[in-house]
Structures are given as C-alpha cells and as structure tokens.
Amino acid sequence: MTLNVLKLTLGPIIWLMGIILDLYISVIGSIGASVLLLSFTFTLLVVPFRKRAQELEARISSRTAAVNLQVVKLKKEMKGEKLFLATEKVYGKYGYHPIQSIGQGASFFVMLPILVSAIFLLSDSTLLGGEKFLFISDLSAPDGLLYSVNILPIIMTGITIIDARLRFGEDAGARYKFYGIAIVLLVLVYDMPSGLVLYWTGSNILSFVQSRISSD
C-alpha cells in the first residue's frame, strides 16, 4: 500500500523519465547508453536544487563545528546541570539545534525522489531483459562482474564516500552520516538489476564532478 502511494506520488517524474528514456533509445539504440543519458539528464535538471542543498550543508557544518568547539571547552570546565545550561546558551548564540544535523544530508534528499523514481521505472521495465552493455551481460540482473561479485554497487558506494570525504573534510560528523548513507544504499542496491545500478552510478559520477567544479 505504501509503495503504491509512493509510486502514485512520483508518477509525473516516472512518466517523464519513461518518455525521455524511450526517446534516447529510439535515437541511440543502446539501452545501457540510454539509461546513462537518462541519469545524466535528471542529475543536471536538479543541479540548481542540489547547489542550494550543498550550501545549506556547508552552513550547517560550519555552525556545527563552531558549536562543537565551544561545547568541548565547556565539558572540560563543568558538568551536570551547569554544563547543560551553558550548552543551551551556546546553542542559542549560534541559532543551533541538534536536529539541524539532518540538513547535512540535504543534497542526498534532493536526489532521492529522482533515484526512487528510477527504481520504479527500471524495475518495472521489460526493456532491460537480456540487454548487454559494455561488460554487463544482462542489464536486468546483478552485474556479477568479478567472480559473481557485483562491482557497480561497490563503485557507486566508493564515489559517494570519496565525495563525502572531500566535501566534509573538517566535519567528521557529516562525513560519517554520508558514509552511513553510502553503506545502507550498498546493501539495498547490491542485488538489484545492473541497469538500475548503472543509472545510480552515472548519477553519482556526475554529481561528484559537479561538486568538484562548485568547490573550485
């Protein structure tokens, strides 16, 4: 029931993705290349929103670092209720609340509706069955590229971890949150069709490039 509601909510995105995918296939002929192009297209479409999300992440990381620095000093000098009140005062000074740490995953949450829509589109699609792309023998099955080990999900996870390490070099908390997200995604997509993981990997690669360009 929940999946049906989610699919209905994302229906316009799924429909648009299907139209664009069919267009790419009719022009290129390669299903795998068309999936990658679809991935690049929707990743580029959300670039303005992702930039805003990354700016929010940077502000929260900066604020969190300043707050943590002050709280560490307080913990060396006091404890108990006195520490609690002093900590609350620091939070008020910086306009900070621990729940704001959720915002450190803003760039991922911006992409989430697109990525979930891709799951619905490509999982339901009969286009992937038996289709080959580069070293992948069947896009409708896990890639099994290295002695039955699925390589694409590992590459996807590696890109996310490298991106998090570069973007949050001074904020260990934010880095670990992204590492956690990356590991959860690895578990979730590991046995999914390689065509779907190809989409996610393409999206991660382009998002990584965009992040590097933005940071220069």
N, C-alpha and C positions, 0 to 999 in steps of 0.2 A: 504493500500500500504506500509506504513512504517513498519507495523508488519510483512508483507511478506518479506521485505528486511531484517529485523532483524532476522527473522526465518531462512532465507537463509544463512545469515552471521554466525549464530550459528549452522548451520546444522551439521558440523562434531562433535561438542560436543553433540548435541541432539542424533545423531546416535550412538555415543559411549555409552552414558548413556542408551539408549534403549537396546543395546547389553548386557551390564553388568546387567541391571535390569532383563532381560529375563533369564540370567544365574543364578542369585540369586534365582529367582522364581522357576526355574527348580530344584535347589538343595534343597531349604528350603521349598518351597510350600506356605509359608505365604507371601501375598502381602505386608502387613504392615511392617513386619520384613525386607523384601527385599528392600522396599523404604528407611528404616532407614539405612540399609547396604550401599545402593547406596549413600545416603547422607554422611555417614562416609568416603566412598571411595574417593569421589571427594573433600571432605574437606581436607583429608590427602594429596591428589595429589597437592593441591595448597599451602600446608604449607610453602615450600621454598619461594614462591612469597609473601605469607602473612607475613612472618617474615621480608622480605625486606620492605614491606609496613609499618609494625609496627615500624621498625627502622626509616623510614622516618617520621612517625607521631611523634615519640619521639624527633627527631631532630627539627622538626618544632615547636613542643610545647615548647621545651627548648628555642629556638630562640625567639618565640613569647613572652614568659614570660619575657625574658631579655629586649626585646624592650618595652613591656608594662610598665615595672618598670621604665624605663628611661623616657618614654613619660608622665607618671603620674607625675613625678617630674617636667618635663618641663611645664606642664599645670598649676602647682602651681606658676610658676615664670614668665610666659609670655603668650601672646595671639596674635591673628591675624596673620599677615604675618611672624612675628618673630617666633611664635610658629610653623608655617608651615615649615619654612626653617630649624629650629632646629630639627623638627621631621624627615624631609627628610635626614638630616645629620645622625641621629640615624639609620634610615633605611639603609643608605649606609654603616655605620660602621659594621652592622651585616649582610649585604647582604640580607636584608629582604624586601619583598613587601607584602601588604595585600592579594593579590591573592594567595599567598602561603598557606593560611589557608585552601584552598580546599584540600591540601595534608593531612590534619588531618583526612580525611575520606578515606585515601588510602586503608586501609585493607578491607573496605566495597566494594570499587570499584573493588578490585581484585576479590572478590567473586561474584560480580554482574553478569558477563556473565554466570557463573555456575548456579546461582539461577534463572536467566531468562530462561535458557535452561531447567531447571527442570519444570518451568511453562509450557513451550511449550510441553514438553514430557508428563507430568502427566495430563494436561488439555485435551490433545487430546486423551489420552489413554482410552480404554474401559476396562482396567484391574481393575480399581478401583470400578466400578459399583457394589453395593451390597456387597462389601467385608468388613468383620469385622476385627478389630484389637484391642485387649485389651478391653477398654471400648467404643471404637468407633464402632457404629453400621453400618455405611456406609462411606467408605473412599472417595466416590465420592461426598459427601455432607458435609457442615459445621458440626463440631462435636456436637454442642448443648449439651455439657456435663452437664451444670449446669442450669437447667430450661430454656433451649433454648439459654443460653449464651455460646458463643464459647470460650472454655478455652485455646485451643492450641495456638491461636494467642496471647493471653494475656501472656502465659508462654514464648513464643518466644520473645515478647517485653520486658518482665521482665529480661530475660537473657541478652539482648543487653544493657539495662540500667545499670544493675549491672556491666557488663564488662566495659562499658564506665566509670563508677564511679571509679572502681578500677584502670583502666589504665591511667586515666586523672585526678587523684585526685587533682593535683596542677594547672590544666589548665581548668578553668571554661568554657572558650570559646569552647574548643574541646569537653568537656562533653556535653554542650548544643547542639552542632552540632549533636552529636550522639543521644542525646535524641530526637531531631527533626526527624532524620532519622528513629528512632525506632517508633515514633508515626505515621509518614507517612506510614511506612510498615504495622503497625497495621491496619490502615484504609484500605489499599489496599488489604490485605490478609484476613481480618476478615471473609468475606463471601465466601472465596474460598474453594475448596474441602479439607477436613481434611487430605487426603493423601498427598496433596501438602504442607500443613502447617506442617504436620509431617516431611516431608523432610527438610523444612527450620528450624524447631525446632531442629532436630537432628544435622544439620549443625551448628546452634548457640551453642548448648551444647558442641560439640567437639571443636569448635573454642574457646569457653570460657576456656575449660580445657587446650588447647594448649597455650593460653595467660597466664594462671596462671603458667604453667610449665616454660614458657620462662622467666617470671618475677622473678622466684625464683633463 
